[in-house]
Amino acid sequence: MTKFALGLMSGTSADGLTVCAVSVRPFRVLHFKNYVYPSALQQKLLQAFSLKAPELSALHFELGRLYAQTVRKFLKEFHLPQQDLQVIGSHGQTIYHGPHDKVPNTLQIGEPSFLAAELGKPVVSDFRPADIALGGEGAPLIPFFDEYLWGRSAPKILLNVGGISNFSVVGKNIQTFGFDTGPGNTLIDLAAQQLLHKPFDKNGQTAAKGTPDKEWVQRLLRQKYFMQKPPKSLDKNAFGEGYLNKYLPPRRFARAADCLATLTYFTAAAVAQAITHFVPKTCQKELVVSGGGCYNKTLLSYLQELLPHLKITTTLAYGIDPQAKESAAFALFAWLAINRRSNHCPRATGASRTTILGKISL
């Protein structure tokens, strides 16, 4: 049986835990699955930044136990022998990300000791603090993975649309870099929940029936963050409920479809502006999309409208399911860490030097 590593990822939308098994040499995704959180847990995670210390500590341990139970279920479901598991990489749930605070900081929860105790394998977690300790933003981390897989091929922009959108620019003779571009699915999902009473606008169907307020979006894109040079990163709440209510309240629109179209266009336009302003033209050839947002057909059509010179595809074209990519990356990061090899791209984060990210639980 092939030796494998596991990666665990819970994104900014806190909708569930994605578990991915990978073979590192050669690199390929073996299996992956997303395990949906109960709605009560999701709401608790989304509001966790406001919890008091005892409640947050309890949630940290509750999530760690759930991770261990979920991984046990995953191994059984896909008939993966525990003895062939080499290491587990667990990103954890981001509760707060404040690299520009007076005391730069970031917090991910999901106590890894439960995974180590349950499976008897090393667990690498808490990847972001080492980068912040070196003066970096602590994010984005995925550019290293993108360089590892695609750094020797033709130039590519690899866009992940989760709660927040971010991309990496990689390719032969290119110094890899990447940053958070702005909103991803969060604003669209919040509006869908308010207006449609659905968790999200599936495939962008409602947005497709609307007309975006492009003039208003262009005004929003003059805000400080969008004009700021990289490296730069965002907390998940930067484009959350507060932002929606202040700048794009659903009541401002006559129709739900127009609201969702505008929010979807905003996400696409922020990506397009970031590419236009900060990516060299020689690298603007192909946009490879991953994350839940890649299933939003309206978002992809807006991206193509705004970036007509780019070929737009998804990571599926390269053998990686768009929803498996981030968890696969943390499996690789963990394997590199226990083998004392760098898993870090300081050009993307602004860190002063390269290091090995992650803490090891045995």
C-alpha positions as CSV (number, residue, x, y, z in Angstrom):
1,M,0.0,0.0,0.0
2,T,1.1,3.6,-0.8
3,K,2.4,5.6,2.2
4,F,0.3,8.7,2.6
5,A,-0.1,12.0,4.4
6,L,-3.4,13.6,5.5
7,G,-4.3,17.2,5.3
8,L,-7.2,18.9,7.2
9,M,-8.7,22.2,6.3
10,S,-11.6,24.2,7.7
11,G,-12.1,27.4,5.8
12,T,-13.4,30.8,6.7
13,S,-17.0,29.9,6.0
14,A,-16.7,27.2,8.8
15,D,-19.1,24.9,6.8
16,G,-17.1,21.7,7.5
17,L,-13.8,19.9,7.7
18,T,-12.1,18.7,4.4
19,V,-9.9,15.7,4.9
20,C,-7.5,14.8,2.1
21,A,-5.1,11.9,1.7
22,V,-2.1,12.4,-0.6
23,S,0.9,10.5,-1.9
24,V,3.9,12.9,-1.8
25,R,6.3,11.2,-4.2
26,P,5.0,11.6,-6.8
27,F,2.4,14.1,-5.6
28,R,-1.2,13.1,-6.1
29,V,-4.5,13.3,-4.3
30,L,-5.6,9.8,-3.3
31,H,-9.0,10.6,-1.6
32,F,-10.8,13.5,-0.1
33,K,-14.1,14.3,1.5
34,N,-15.8,17.3,3.1
35,Y,-17.6,16.5,6.4
36,V,-20.3,19.1,7.1
37,Y,-20.4,20.6,10.6
38,P,-23.7,20.6,12.5
39,S,-25.3,24.1,12.0
40,A,-24.9,24.9,15.7
41,L,-21.2,24.3,15.6
42,Q,-20.8,26.3,12.4
43,Q,-22.6,29.3,14.1
44,K,-20.4,28.9,17.2
45,L,-17.3,29.0,15.0
46,L,-18.4,32.0,13.0
47,Q,-19.0,33.9,16.2
48,A,-16.0,32.5,18.1
49,F,-14.0,35.8,17.8
50,S,-16.3,37.3,20.5
51,L,-16.2,34.4,22.9
52,K,-14.7,34.7,26.4
53,A,-11.5,32.7,27.2
54,P,-13.2,29.7,28.9
55,E,-15.7,29.3,26.1
56,L,-13.0,29.7,23.4
57,S,-10.7,27.2,25.2
58,A,-13.6,24.7,25.4
59,L,-14.3,25.2,21.6
60,H,-10.6,24.6,20.8
61,F,-10.8,21.2,22.6
62,E,-14.3,20.3,21.2
63,L,-13.0,20.9,17.7
64,G,-9.8,18.9,18.3
65,R,-11.9,15.9,19.4
66,L,-14.1,16.2,16.4
67,Y,-11.1,16.3,14.0
68,A,-9.8,13.0,15.5
69,Q,-13.2,11.3,15.2
70,T,-13.6,12.6,11.6
71,V,-10.1,11.3,10.6
72,R,-10.9,7.9,12.1
73,K,-14.1,7.9,10.0
74,F,-12.2,9.0,6.9
75,L,-9.6,6.2,7.1
76,K,-12.4,3.6,7.6
77,E,-14.5,5.0,4.7
78,F,-11.6,4.9,2.2
79,H,-10.0,1.7,3.5
80,L,-6.7,3.5,4.3
81,P,-4.5,1.4,6.6
82,Q,-3.4,3.4,9.7
83,Q,0.1,1.9,9.5
84,D,0.7,3.6,6.1
85,L,-0.2,7.0,7.5
86,Q,3.0,9.1,7.9
87,V,1.8,12.4,9.2
88,I,-1.2,14.7,9.5
89,G,-1.3,18.4,8.7
90,S,-4.1,20.3,10.4
91,H,-4.6,24.0,9.5
92,G,-7.3,24.5,12.2
93,Q,-10.1,27.0,12.2
94,T,-9.1,30.6,11.9
95,I,-10.7,32.6,14.6
96,Y,-8.9,35.9,14.1
97,H,-6.1,37.1,11.9
98,G,-4.5,40.5,12.8
99,P,-1.0,40.8,11.3
100,H,-1.3,44.7,11.4
101,D,-2.5,44.9,15.0
102,K,-0.3,46.7,17.5
103,V,0.8,43.2,18.5
104,P,0.7,41.2,15.2
105,N,-1.2,38.0,15.8
106,T,-3.2,35.2,14.4
107,L,-5.3,32.4,16.0
108,Q,-6.3,29.0,14.7
109,I,-8.1,26.5,17.0
110,G,-8.6,22.7,16.9
111,E,-6.3,21.1,19.5
112,P,-4.0,18.7,17.6
113,S,-3.2,16.5,20.6
114,F,-6.4,14.5,20.1
115,L,-5.3,13.5,16.6
116,A,-1.9,12.5,17.8
117,A,-3.4,10.5,20.7
118,E,-6.1,8.8,18.6
119,L,-3.8,7.8,15.7
120,G,-0.4,7.6,17.2
121,K,1.1,9.7,14.3
122,P,2.8,13.1,14.3
123,V,0.5,16.0,13.7
124,V,1.8,19.3,12.3
125,S,-0.4,22.3,13.1
126,D,-0.4,26.1,13.8
127,F,1.4,26.9,10.6
128,R,1.0,30.7,10.6
129,P,2.7,32.0,13.8
130,A,6.3,31.2,12.7
131,D,5.8,33.5,9.7
132,I,4.5,36.3,11.8
133,A,7.4,35.9,14.2
134,L,9.6,36.6,11.1
135,G,7.8,39.8,10.3
136,G,5.4,38.2,7.8
137,E,1.6,38.5,7.4
138,G,1.1,34.8,8.3
139,A,-0.8,34.5,5.0
140,P,-1.2,33.4,2.3
141,L,0.6,30.1,2.7
142,I,-0.7,28.3,-0.4
143,P,1.8,30.0,-2.8
144,F,4.4,27.5,-1.6
145,F,2.2,24.6,-2.6
146,D,1.5,26.2,-6.0
147,E,5.2,26.7,-6.6
148,Y,5.9,23.1,-5.5
149,L,3.4,21.8,-8.1
150,W,3.6,24.3,-10.9
151,G,6.7,26.4,-10.4
152,R,8.6,24.8,-13.3
153,S,5.8,25.1,-15.9
154,A,4.3,27.9,-17.9
155,P,3.2,31.0,-15.9
156,K,-0.1,30.6,-14.0
157,I,-2.2,32.6,-11.6
158,L,-3.8,30.2,-9.2
159,L,-6.9,31.7,-7.6
160,N,-8.7,30.3,-4.6
161,V,-12.2,31.6,-3.9
162,G,-13.1,30.6,-0.3
163,G,-14.6,33.1,2.2
164,I,-11.8,35.4,1.1
165,S,-10.2,35.3,-2.3
166,N,-6.4,34.9,-2.8
167,F,-4.1,34.0,-5.6
168,S,-0.5,32.9,-6.3
169,V,1.6,33.7,-9.3
170,V,4.0,30.9,-10.3
171,G,5.9,29.5,-13.2
172,K,9.3,28.9,-14.7
173,N,11.7,31.9,-14.0
174,I,9.1,33.6,-11.9
175,Q,9.6,34.7,-8.3
176,T,6.5,33.2,-6.7
177,F,4.2,35.7,-4.9
178,G,0.6,35.9,-3.8
179,F,-1.8,37.8,-1.6
180,D,-5.5,38.1,-0.5
181,T,-7.4,40.0,-3.2
182,G,-10.6,40.8,-1.2
183,P,-14.0,39.2,-0.8
184,G,-14.6,35.6,-1.9
185,N,-17.9,33.9,-1.1
186,T,-18.7,35.5,2.3
187,L,-20.6,38.5,1.1
188,I,-22.5,36.5,-1.5
189,D,-23.4,33.8,1.0
190,L,-24.6,36.3,3.6
191,A,-26.9,38.0,1.1
192,A,-28.2,34.7,-0.1
193,Q,-29.0,33.7,3.5
194,Q,-30.9,37.0,4.0
195,L,-32.7,37.2,0.7
196,L,-33.1,33.7,-0.5
197,H,-33.1,31.9,2.9
198,K,-30.5,29.5,1.4
199,P,-26.9,28.9,2.5
200,F,-25.5,30.2,-0.8
201,D,-26.5,31.1,-4.4
202,K,-26.0,27.7,-6.0
203,N,-24.0,28.0,-9.2
204,G,-24.6,31.7,-9.2
205,Q,-28.1,31.0,-10.5
206,T,-29.8,34.0,-8.9
207,A,-27.0,36.4,-9.7
208,A,-27.2,35.4,-13.3
209,K,-30.7,36.9,-13.5
210,G,-29.6,40.2,-12.1
211,T,-27.7,43.4,-13.2
212,P,-24.7,44.4,-11.2
213,D,-24.1,47.9,-10.1
214,K,-20.7,48.2,-11.8
215,E,-20.3,51.9,-11.0
216,W,-20.7,51.3,-7.3
217,V,-18.3,48.4,-7.4
218,Q,-15.7,50.6,-9.0
219,R,-16.1,53.1,-6.1
220,L,-15.6,50.3,-3.6
221,L,-12.4,49.2,-5.4
222,R,-10.9,52.6,-4.5
223,Q,-10.8,51.7,-0.8
224,K,-7.4,51.5,0.9
225,Y,-7.0,47.7,0.9
226,F,-7.5,47.2,-2.8
227,M,-4.9,49.9,-3.6
228,Q,-2.3,48.7,-1.1
229,K,0.7,46.9,-2.5
230,P,1.3,43.3,-1.5
231,P,2.3,41.4,0.6
232,K,-1.1,41.8,2.3
233,S,-3.7,39.5,3.9
234,L,-7.2,39.8,5.4
235,D,-9.1,38.6,8.4
236,K,-12.2,36.6,7.5
237,N,-14.4,39.4,9.0
238,A,-12.9,42.1,6.8
239,F,-15.7,41.4,4.3
240,G,-18.3,40.1,6.7
241,E,-21.7,41.2,7.9
242,G,-20.4,44.7,9.0
243,Y,-19.0,45.4,5.6
244,L,-22.2,44.1,3.8
245,N,-24.5,46.3,6.0
246,K,-22.3,49.4,5.6
247,Y,-21.5,49.3,1.8
248,L,-23.9,46.9,0.1
249,P,-27.0,46.4,2.2
250,P,-29.5,44.1,0.5
251,R,-32.3,46.7,1.1
252,R,-30.3,49.0,-1.2
253,F,-31.4,46.8,-4.2
254,A,-34.8,46.6,-5.8
255,R,-34.3,42.9,-6.5
256,A,-32.5,40.0,-4.8
257,A,-30.9,39.1,-8.2
258,D,-29.4,42.6,-8.6
259,C,-27.9,42.4,-5.1
260,L,-26.3,39.0,-5.7
261,A,-25.1,40.0,-9.1
262,T,-23.4,43.1,-7.6
263,L,-21.7,41.1,-4.9
264,T,-20.6,38.5,-7.3
265,Y,-19.2,41.1,-9.7
266,F,-17.5,42.8,-6.7
267,T,-15.6,39.6,-6.0
268,A,-14.6,39.2,-9.6
269,A,-13.6,42.8,-10.1
270,A,-11.4,42.8,-7.0
271,V,-9.5,39.8,-8.4
272,A,-9.3,41.4,-11.9
273,Q,-8.0,44.7,-10.4
274,A,-5.4,42.9,-8.3
275,I,-4.2,41.1,-11.4
276,T,-4.1,44.2,-13.5
277,H,-2.3,46.3,-10.9
278,F,0.1,43.8,-9.4
279,V,0.8,40.9,-11.8
280,P,3.3,41.4,-14.6
281,K,1.8,41.1,-18.0
282,T,4.1,38.2,-19.0
283,C,2.4,36.2,-16.2
284,Q,-1.1,37.0,-17.3
285,K,-1.8,33.9,-19.4
286,E,-3.9,31.4,-17.4
287,L,-6.2,31.7,-14.3
288,V,-6.7,28.4,-12.5
289,V,-9.6,28.6,-10.0
290,S,-10.2,26.5,-6.9
291,G,-12.3,26.6,-3.8
292,G,-16.1,26.6,-3.5
293,G,-16.3,29.8,-5.7
294,C,-15.2,27.9,-8.8
295,Y,-18.6,26.4,-9.0
296,N,-20.3,29.8,-9.3
297,K,-20.8,30.0,-13.0
298,T,-21.7,33.7,-12.8
299,L,-18.5,34.5,-11.0
300,L,-16.5,32.7,-13.6
301,S,-18.3,34.5,-16.4
302,Y,-17.6,37.9,-14.8
303,L,-13.9,36.9,-14.4
304,Q,-13.8,36.1,-18.1
305,E,-15.5,39.4,-19.0
306,L,-13.1,41.4,-16.9
307,L,-10.0,39.4,-18.0
308,P,-10.7,38.5,-21.6
309,H,-7.0,37.8,-22.4
310,L,-6.8,35.0,-19.8
311,K,-7.6,31.4,-20.2
312,I,-9.8,30.5,-17.2
313,T,-10.0,26.9,-16.0
314,T,-10.0,25.0,-12.6
315,T,-7.5,22.8,-10.8
316,L,-9.5,19.8,-12.0
317,A,-7.7,20.3,-15.4
318,Y,-4.5,19.5,-13.5
319,G,-5.9,16.4,-11.6
320,I,-6.8,18.2,-8.3
321,D,-10.4,18.6,-7.3
322,P,-10.9,22.4,-6.6
323,Q,-12.3,21.6,-3.1
324,A,-9.4,19.3,-2.2
325,K,-6.5,21.7,-3.0
326,E,-6.1,23.5,0.4
327,S,-6.3,20.4,2.5
328,A,-3.9,18.6,0.1
329,A,-1.5,21.6,0.6
330,F,-1.4,21.1,4.4
331,A,-0.7,17.4,3.9
332,L,2.3,18.3,1.9
333,F,3.4,21.0,4.4
334,A,3.2,18.5,7.2
335,W,5.3,15.9,5.3
336,L,7.9,18.5,4.5
337,A,8.0,19.7,8.1
338,I,8.7,16.3,9.7
339,N,11.4,15.8,7.1
340,R,12.9,19.1,8.1
341,R,12.4,20.7,4.7
342,S,11.0,24.2,4.1
343,N,7.3,24.6,3.4
344,H,7.3,28.4,3.3
345,C,7.2,31.1,0.7
346,P,8.3,34.4,2.4
347,R,7.9,36.4,-0.8
348,A,4.1,35.9,-0.5
349,T,3.9,36.9,3.2
350,G,6.7,39.4,3.7
351,A,8.6,37.3,6.2
352,S,12.3,38.2,6.6
353,R,13.6,34.7,5.7
354,T,12.5,31.1,4.9
355,T,11.7,28.7,7.7
356,I,9.8,25.5,8.4
357,L,6.2,26.3,9.4
358,G,4.2,24.4,11.9
359,K,4.3,22.8,15.4
360,I,4.7,19.1,15.9
361,S,2.5,17.1,18.3
362,L,3.6,13.5,18.9
